[in-house]
């Protein structure tokens, strides 16, 4: 079967394949240690939004990446792009034309590059009829790539290599970025403490109110150092918190994107509209929290 599929790919008979690279949201992120090699140990509750970038692949003589979309400006399509690195990690002899339709802000703490890499792996493996690479190769692409490849709500621990699926209740998110890119390494270097307590023990979360209640007992240990580097994060958090129906406002990952949790789609969309009107320079997106 695989040999026949490979022949069809070479002949250009396969239709384009598309995968959604969903925005990753660290609902909570505790930094609980640091290894001797410098990698930080995390304990994080991760969810995904129902929107993100879009990766499309089609058979071609060689690997080639094109980048489109509102957030494409300034992104390189060269060998340093995680999409190309993910494609090369498969070590497959066939080529592909890859299009990345970029909608998520770059360097914004919502796993855009990692989600793009994971979506590329999924799409190319479907196109070429091959297996996903082993865990070590996936992790080598970036600490968030394994959880993005899982694509569901998880508790992520270690350096991103320990993933346990969790069930979270339906909820709605508003993501806001102040239009400032923020490097992950820079934020980690500004940490004042690296041996914080892990997440509180899990508890029943039958609805969004109980989820918010649990999250209020958690933290994002990267929020304070990110704030020291990008004070605009504080304005975003204040604006989100002030929106009617916002149950929790927090920064995601290493920032600078922040999120608000809402019970209904109407409340989230209303808040997003108000935030867009408040600051035209902010990137604002509302959607459901994917299961």
Order of alpha helices (4+ residues) and beta strands (2+ residues): alpha-beta-beta-beta-alpha-beta-alpha-alpha-alpha-beta-beta-beta-alpha-alpha-alpha-alpha-beta-beta-alpha-beta
